[in-house]
Amino acid sequence: MPNSLIAEVFRDFVSMIYPNCCAACSGSLVKGENFICARCASQMPQTNYHLEFNNPLRNRLLSRLSLSHAMALFKFSKSGRVQRILHGLKYKNQPELGVMLGNVYGDRLTEAFLQQAFELIIPVPLHASRRRKRGYNQSAKFAEGLSQTLGIPYSDEIMERKIKTETQTRRNKLNRWQNVNEVFQVKKSDLVHQKKILLVDDVITTGATLEAAGNCLLQAGCSTLSIACIAEA
């Protein structure tokens, strides 16, 4: 029996005993499904903001941040599929899930002919101590997937989070803004200058984090700023 066939049989046997689970519903995945089962994938609440330039996300951020495009893959709801996916990405050591979501959204941006709108992808950084604890930056994994599909470079080294902020959960809008204001720094302004930047994060709530990080990039001289997130709350 060829080695490749032996390996496939072994994988199928292991999956029967330790089945791969859907990140959205925890059901078993079948062959050909990757992280999310077909049923959940068809029922995910998608925004389709990439098909509408003046979409609700862009309109609510435009008064606070000079933006070209503003996009999110999914709508977030508590206890829903999207929340479970984000929880798996951030807290269950599933960095490949972020890459996969980036691949999916990259395909959709390509279909909408948006790949020419960006020259460099930058994820919102984690503080070094939080990144060490988690092992990776979940936003950087999303950026990695986007980069692979769009054919646009990404870097997790251009911007840093200088101060370890408290979690944004349960904070009101003003406290969220005060919590992240002036905590970001662009370390390599020459790589940002006159570039069309796509800033990415996992989830957007009030927009305080993206506003603070985005203004740093604008001050560093990027020519245009766009944002893309996995989910909008």
Solvent accessible surface area in square Angstrom, and as a share of the most:
residue,aa,sasa,rsa
1,M,154,0.69
2,P,86,0.54
3,N,128,0.65
4,S,85,0.55
5,L,79,0.39
6,I,85,0.43
7,A,41,0.32
8,E,66,0.30
9,V,79,0.46
10,F,127,0.53
11,R,146,0.53
12,D,55,0.29
13,F,115,0.48
14,V,52,0.30
15,S,43,0.28
16,M,156,0.70
17,I,93,0.47
18,Y,160,0.61
19,P,58,0.37
20,N,98,0.50
21,C,70,0.42
22,C,3,0.02
23,A,18,0.14
24,A,0,0.00
25,C,54,0.32
26,S,81,0.52
27,G,30,0.29
28,S,71,0.46
29,L,30,0.15
30,V,99,0.57
31,K,153,0.65
32,G,81,0.78
33,E,44,0.20
34,N,87,0.45
35,F,48,0.20
36,I,20,0.10
37,C,14,0.09
38,A,66,0.51
39,R,148,0.54
40,C,0,0.00
41,A,48,0.37
42,S,89,0.58
43,Q,91,0.40
44,M,12,0.05
45,P,58,0.37
46,Q,69,0.31
47,T,21,0.12
48,N,75,0.38
49,Y,20,0.08
50,H,23,0.10
51,L,122,0.61
52,E,87,0.39
53,F,101,0.42
54,N,86,0.44
55,N,2,0.01
56,P,75,0.47
57,L,0,0.00
58,R,24,0.09
59,N,83,0.42
60,R,85,0.31
61,L,2,0.01
62,L,71,0.35
63,S,108,0.69
64,R,63,0.23
65,L,5,0.03
66,S,79,0.51
67,L,14,0.07
68,S,31,0.20
69,H,33,0.15
70,A,1,0.01
71,M,2,0.01
72,A,0,0.00
73,L,2,0.01
74,F,10,0.04
75,K,83,0.35
76,F,49,0.21
77,S,61,0.40
78,K,171,0.72
79,S,87,0.56
80,G,17,0.16
81,R,57,0.21
82,V,3,0.02
83,Q,62,0.28
84,R,100,0.36
85,I,0,0.00
86,L,9,0.04
87,H,85,0.38
88,G,3,0.03
89,L,0,0.00
90,K,45,0.19
91,Y,130,0.49
92,K,128,0.54
93,N,115,0.59
94,Q,53,0.24
95,P,24,0.15
96,E,100,0.45
97,L,0,0.00
98,G,0,0.00
99,V,25,0.14
100,M,25,0.11
101,L,2,0.01
102,G,0,0.00
103,N,44,0.23
104,V,46,0.26
105,Y,1,0.00
106,G,0,0.00
107,D,72,0.37
108,R,63,0.23
109,L,0,0.00
110,T,49,0.28
111,E,130,0.58
112,A,27,0.21
113,F,169,0.71
114,L,22,0.11
115,Q,47,0.21
116,Q,136,0.60
117,A,27,0.21
118,F,7,0.03
119,E,71,0.32
120,L,15,0.08
121,I,0,0.00
122,I,1,0.01
123,P,1,0.01
124,V,5,0.03
125,P,7,0.04
126,L,27,0.13
127,H,39,0.18
128,A,57,0.44
129,S,33,0.21
130,R,63,0.23
131,R,91,0.33
132,R,178,0.65
133,K,188,0.80
134,R,46,0.17
135,G,58,0.56
136,Y,17,0.07
137,N,3,0.01
138,Q,9,0.04
139,S,1,0.01
140,A,9,0.07
141,K,52,0.22
142,F,0,0.00
143,A,0,0.00
144,E,41,0.19
145,G,0,0.00
146,L,0,0.00
147,S,17,0.11
148,Q,109,0.49
149,T,43,0.25
150,L,16,0.08
151,G,66,0.63
152,I,14,0.07
153,P,84,0.53
154,Y,76,0.29
155,S,26,0.17
156,D,21,0.11
157,E,90,0.41
158,I,2,0.01
159,M,5,0.02
160,E,60,0.27
161,R,31,0.11
162,K,95,0.40
163,I,97,0.49
164,K,108,0.46
165,T,11,0.07
166,E,112,0.50
167,T,85,0.50
168,Q,40,0.18
169,T,80,0.46
170,R,227,0.83
171,R,60,0.22
172,N,91,0.47
173,K,124,0.52
174,L,112,0.56
175,N,56,0.29
176,R,31,0.11
177,W,95,0.33
178,Q,103,0.46
179,N,21,0.11
180,V,1,0.01
181,N,55,0.28
182,E,129,0.58
183,V,6,0.03
184,F,7,0.03
185,Q,74,0.33
186,V,22,0.13
187,K,93,0.40
188,K,84,0.36
189,S,52,0.34
190,D,114,0.59
191,L,78,0.39
192,V,0,0.00
193,H,106,0.47
194,Q,116,0.52
195,K,76,0.32
196,K,62,0.26
197,I,1,0.00
198,L,0,0.00
199,L,0,0.00
200,V,0,0.00
201,D,13,0.07
202,D,7,0.04
203,V,39,0.22
204,I,4,0.02
205,T,51,0.30
206,T,26,0.15
207,G,4,0.04
208,A,2,0.02
209,T,24,0.14
210,L,3,0.02
211,E,22,0.10
212,A,12,0.09
213,A,0,0.00
214,G,0,0.00
215,N,49,0.25
216,C,26,0.15
217,L,0,0.00
218,L,52,0.26
219,Q,152,0.68
220,A,19,0.14
221,G,21,0.20
222,C,12,0.07
223,S,53,0.34
224,T,52,0.30
225,L,2,0.01
226,S,1,0.01
227,I,0,0.00
228,A,0,0.00
229,C,0,0.00
230,I,0,0.00
231,A,0,0.00
232,E,7,0.03
233,A,54,0.42
